[in-house]
Amino acid sequence: MNYGKDFEGLTAVITGAGSGIGLDVAKQLRDRGATIYGLDLHKGELDGVGTFIACDVGDDVSVINAFKDIPQVDILINNAGIGSIGTVETADPEDWHKVFNINVYGIARVSKAALPIMRKSKVGSIVNVCSIAATCGIPNRAVYSASKGAVLTLTLAMANDLIKDKIRVNCVNPGTADTPWVGRLLDQASDPVAERAALESRQPMGRLVTSEEVANSICYLASPLQSSTTGSSLAVDGGMQGLRIPK
């Protein structure tokens, strides 16, 4: 389907927009007519795509200050997140605090800052980037999985609370995506090549999801064309959640 300029005249704020999925979302929304504000610790490749605002989603003051420079918010993409490897036995308290502060509280504080501006929009839409880890038991990802489970239920709660304001809230649940973020996780493995092969083989399609595919799904949920879709989660996981392929 050719969506054309379905975001024409709308302003989108994207966290973690300097690279990976966030950058691909920014490019797609720009091409479909949106004005882009990218919030990230580093500008990355945002030049020519949108306005960069340095922002740490893990810090209240940083987030509040970021939104002082944004006059309009129609679309909010809560994409910023961090990973963690380990079990409940190997994770220390700092792991729990750090991951939840970015992955869960980060969504809450960014959304809180955006909502007073967003309520002026006639087509308000929030998309949270969740994960297959919220719905599947993935080994050695206890802290990360717990944080994404919280994102899934937070999405539902936000959708309920904000429906009266005509603001839609949905999330995407990507499988393992081929992004710089995943690359950094692989670098922590004792055998990155073997770990990558394992990640590819556990997804029924036999490959990692691309960041462009996840971005396509985010833009689909964010679009005003989907005005009846709220409180939904969309799997972009190569069949990992729903399929059981015979060996």
Beta strands, then each sheet from edge to edge (+ up, - down):
strand 1: 11-15
strand 2: 35-40
strand 3: 51-54
strand 4: 75-78
strand 5: 125-129
strand 6: 168-174
strand 7: 177-178
strand 8: 209-210
strand 9: 233-236
sheet 1: 3+ 2+ 1+ 4+ 5+ 6+ 9+
sheet 2: 7+ 8+
end
